[in-house]
Amino acid sequence: MSYGARLAETMSRRLGRECVYTPSARLALYLALRRWCAPGARVLMSPVNDDVILFVVLAAGLRPVQAPVSVWDGNIDPAAIPESTWRNVDAVLTTNLYGIPDRVVELRRRCDELGIPLFEDAAHAIGTRVDGQPIGTFGKAAAFSLSKHAASTAGGFLAVENAGARRELETLRDELLAPRRLRDDLTATLRPLARSTVRTLHLVRPVWRTLQRLGLLERDAYRMPLHRPRLSARGLEPPSLDAYEPWVRVDLHGFRSRHGALVRAQLELRMAALDTNLTKRSAGVAHLSETPWASPVLRDRMPVGDAPLPLFRAPLLVRDRDTLITRLIRHGVVTGYVYDPPLDDYAGPEFVEPSPSPEAARWFASHVLPGDPLLAQKLTKALTSEQTTPALPTPTPAPTQS
């Protein structure tokens, strides 16, 4: 039996696709890019994304091409992409930011017309569906994370179309796995328990402040330091995960560790509770969608009679976002998953091809407050207490439909 086969089988039953278990979503995405993209290929992606994903693309020897996005959700806006860009990309990578689906039907159609692969980053979207079809089943391959909805600090999947691809990717995965270390196993097992205890005992604010003072947080800002000269040197080398590991491992040093039976057993328990988690998130999204700060997509993606999407985070649009994030800590609310500035502003043209229309990404990245649906009541109370002002772009564009 292959490494993580039981977990992979569980995910396969959920998706209806062949799945490869990986220690993390970032390793899963790297496997897909290496398998289907030749070095030097150009990958269209949203600039409102985790910087780790940028470095995964670079590690695979690829050129990130930044796409225009919707001002309401930060996902790729296919209608705004110039034909000249479409003609010069070799693959498309979705984001499904915070669990809100990319416009996958249109993206899949364009990719099929061009004969290029569509890859889905489904790390935030394990419970998201489009017209009844799960996100992760539209593209050539899809990367999932268990550190999001399942609240773990390890575990991911790569979903693929057939068993032949799965076996090939399992071989490549095994070549890239780092040897098992007891420290990594203990970290992956105990950190979720510690995080749960902190929230239960209402210790979020003091613990967060202590971590800041001790220098135990790897990011001083929303983006990690670029280390431009060192990154430039890596670009002269052959594609290699090892070369880019200082960037790819940030916030998850065991992203390629071969975790043992203890970690995998914990992940099985968390996957068994996944549907309960998704139900709670759906209820939280319903609450947040009725607040004055909700992005219109929260209401647009809630057809009459259907349950709200079980989002990982709900995009709220607020003024003075950065000041507000600091003030929310006093209410016991720590905000993460802010991707500001957009990747083309962060990395520059040496490492990415800038978006031809960057304004929407800049506005969204600087105004979005990713709200945890599991804390919907607490967050709403805090925002009301802070007299938070909603933000709307000027002029206000019409939301792009899927």
Residue pairs with C-beta under 8 A, 6 or more apart in sequence:
2 8
2 21
2 170
3 21
3 170
3 173
3 174
3 177
3 258
4 21
4 22
4 264
5 21
6 264
6 268
7 21
7 155
7 157
7 264
7 267
7 268
7 271
8 19
8 20
8 21
8 157
9 19
10 268
10 271
11 19
11 21
11 144
11 157
11 159
11 271
12 18
12 19
12 159
14 134
15 134
15 136
15 137
15 159
16 134
16 137
17 136
17 137
17 142
17 159
17 160
17 161
18 159
18 160
18 161
18 162
18 163
18 165
18 166
19 157
19 158
19 159
19 160
19 166
20 28
20 31
20 157
20 158
20 160
20 166
20 169
20 170
20 173
21 155
21 156
21 157
22 28
22 31
22 155
22 156
22 157
22 158
22 173
23 154
23 155
23 156
23 177
23 254
23 255
23 256
23 257
23 258
23 259
24 145
24 147
24 154
24 155
24 156
24 252
24 254
24 255
24 256
25 121
25 123
25 143
25 144
25 145
25 147
25 156
25 157
26 52
26 53
26 56
26 143
26 156
26 248
26 252
26 255
27 156
27 173
27 176
27 255
27 256
28 143
28 144
28 156
28 157
28 158
29 53
29 56
29 93
29 119
29 121
29 143
29 158
30 56
30 59
30 60
30 176
30 241
30 248
31 158
31 169
31 172
31 173
31 176
32 119
32 140
32 141
32 143
32 158
32 160
32 169
33 43
33 56
33 57
33 60
33 62
33 91
33 119
34 60
34 172
34 239
35 141
35 165
35 168
35 169
35 172
36 91
36 117
36 119
36 140
36 141
37 43
37 60
37 62
37 90
37 91
37 117
38 90
39 60
39 61
39 62
39 238
39 239
40 61
40 62
40 63
41 62
41 63
41 90
41 91
42 62
42 63
42 65
42 88
42 89
42 90
42 91
42 353
43 57
43 62
43 63
43 64
43 65
43 89
43 90
43 91
43 92
43 93
43 119
44 65
44 67
44 76
44 81
44 85
44 89
44 91
44 92
44 93
45 53
45 57
45 64
45 65
45 66
45 67
45 76
45 92
45 93
45 95
45 343
46 66
46 67
46 69
46 74
46 75
46 76
46 94
46 95
46 97
46 361
47 66
47 67
47 69
47 342
47 343
47 344
47 345
47 352
47 355
47 358
47 361
47 365
48 69
48 74
48 75
48 95
48 97
48 339
48 342
48 343
48 361
48 364
48 365
49 95
49 97
49 121
49 339
49 343
50 337
50 339
51 223
51 224
51 247
51 339
51 343
51 346
52 224
52 247
52 248
52 250
52 251
53 93
53 121
54 64
54 343
54 346
54 347
54 351
54 352
55 244
55 247
55 248
56 244
56 248
57 64
57 93
58 64
58 231
58 234
58 235
58 244
58 351
59 239
59 240
59 241
59 243
59 244
59 248
60 239
61 238
61 239
62 91
63 352
63 353
64 343
64 347
64 351
64 352
64 353
65 85
65 88
65 89
65 352
65 353
66 342
66 343
66 344
66 352
66 353
66 354
66 355
66 358
66 361
67 76
67 77
67 80
67 81
67 85
67 355
68 76
68 77
68 80
68 81
68 355
68 356
68 357
68 358
68 360
68 361
69 75
69 76
69 77
69 80
69 355
69 360
69 361
69 364
70 76
70 77
70 297
70 360
70 364
70 399
70 400
71 360
71 363
71 364
71 393
71 397
72 295
72 296
72 297
72 315
72 364
72 399
72 400
73 97
73 98
73 100
73 295
73 297
73 315
73 364
74 95
74 97
74 315
74 339
74 361
74 364
74 365
74 368
75 94
75 95
75 96
75 97
75 100
75 101
75 102
75 103
76 92
76 94
76 95
76 102
76 103
76 107
77 103
77 360
77 400
78 103
78 106
78 107
78 110
79 106
79 400
80 357
80 360
80 400
82 356
85 356
86 110
86 114
87 114
89 114
89 116
90 116
91 111
91 116
91 117
91 118
91 119
92 107
92 110
92 111
92 116
92 117
92 118
92 119
93 119
93 120
93 121
94 102
94 104
94 107
94 118
94 119
94 120
94 121
94 122
94 139
95 102
95 121
95 124
96 102
96 120
96 121
96 122
96 123
96 124
96 125
96 128
96 135
97 124
97 315
97 339
98 124
98 311
98 312
98 313
98 314
98 315
98 337
98 370
99 124
99 125
99 127
99 128
99 309
99 310
99 311
99 312
99 313
100 125
100 128
100 297
100 301
100 309
100 311
100 315
101 125
101 128
101 129
101 130
101 135
101 301
101 309
101 402
102 120
103 400
103 402
104 118
104 120
104 130
104 135
104 138
104 139
104 402
105 130
105 131
105 138
105 402
106 402
107 118
107 138
108 118
108 138
108 139
111 117
111 118
111 139
117 139
117 140
117 141
118 138
118 139
118 140
119 139
119 140
119 141
119 142
119 143
120 135
120 136
120 138
120 139
120 141
120 142
120 143
121 142
121 143
122 128
122 135
122 136
122 142
122 143
122 144
122 159
123 143
123 144
123 145
123 148
123 156
124 145
124 148
124 311
124 312
124 313
125 135
125 136
125 312
126 136
126 144
126 145
126 148
126 149
126 150
126 274
126 278
127 149
127 274
127 278
127 281
127 282
127 309
127 310
128 134
128 135
128 309
128 310
128 311
129 135
129 309
130 138
130 402
135 142
136 142
136 144
136 159
137 159
140 160
140 161
141 158
141 159
141 160
141 161
141 165
142 158
142 159
143 156
143 157
143 158
144 156
144 157
144 158
144 159
145 155
145 156
146 152
146 154
146 155
146 156
146 157
146 267
146 270
146 271
147 153
147 154
147 155
147 156
147 252
148 312
149 274
149 277
149 278
149 281
149 310
149 312
150 267
150 270
150 271
150 273
150 274
150 277
151 192
151 195
151 196
151 270
151 277
152 188
152 192
152 266
152 267
152 270
153 187
153 188
153 191
153 192
153 252
154 188
154 254
154 257
154 259
154 263
154 267
155 259
155 263
155 264
155 267
158 169
160 166
160 169
176 241
176 256
177 256
177 257
177 258
178 254
178 256
178 257
178 258
179 257
179 258
180 257
180 258
180 259
180 260
181 254
181 257
184 253
184 254
184 257
184 259
185 259
185 260
185 262
185 263
187 254
188 254
188 257
188 259
188 263
188 266
189 262
189 263
189 266
192 266
192 270
197 203
198 204
198 207
202 332
204 329
204 332
204 333
204 334
205 329
205 330
205 332
208 329
208 334
209 329
211 217
218 224
218 250
218 251
219 250
219 251
222 338
222 339
222 340
222 341
223 340
223 341
223 346
224 247
224 250
226 346
226 347
227 246
227 247
228 350
230 246
231 247
231 351
232 350
234 243
234 244
235 351
237 243
241 248
241 256
248 255
249 255
277 310
278 310
279 310
280 373
280 374
281 310
281 311
281 312
281 373
281 374
282 307
282 308
282 309
282 310
282 373
283 308
283 373
283 376
284 314
284 372
284 373
284 374
284 375
284 376
285 298
285 308
285 309
285 310
285 311
285 314
285 373
285 376
286 302
286 307
286 308
287 373
287 376
287 377
287 380
288 294
288 298
288 314
288 316
288 371
288 373
288 376
288 379
288 380
289 298
289 299
289 302
289 308
289 314
291 316
291 380
291 383
292 390
293 316
293 317
293 318
293 369
293 383
293 388
293 390
293 391
294 314
294 315
294 316
294 317
295 314
295 315
295 316
295 317
295 368
296 399
297 315
297 399
298 308
298 314
298 315
300 399
300 401
301 308
301 309
302 308
302 309
310 373
311 373
312 337
313 337
313 370
313 371
313 372
313 373
314 370
314 371
314 372
314 373
314 376
315 368
315 369
315 370
315 371
316 368
316 369
316 370
316 371
316 383
317 364
317 367
317 368
317 369
317 390
317 391
317 392
318 324
318 367
318 369
318 383
318 388
318 389
318 390
318 391
319 367
319 388
319 389
319 390
319 391
320 389
321 338
321 366
321 367
321 368
321 369
321 391
324 369
324 383
324 386
324 388
325 335
325 338
325 369
327 386
328 334
328 335
328 379
328 382
328 383
328 386
331 378
331 381
331 382
331 385
331 386
332 378
333 372
333 375
333 378
333 379
333 382
335 369
335 370
336 370
337 370
338 365
338 368
338 370
339 365
340 365
340 366
341 362
341 365
341 366
342 355
342 358
342 361
342 362
342 365
343 352
344 352
344 353
344 354
344 355
344 358
344 361
345 358
345 362
355 361
360 393
360 397
363 393
367 391
371 379
372 379
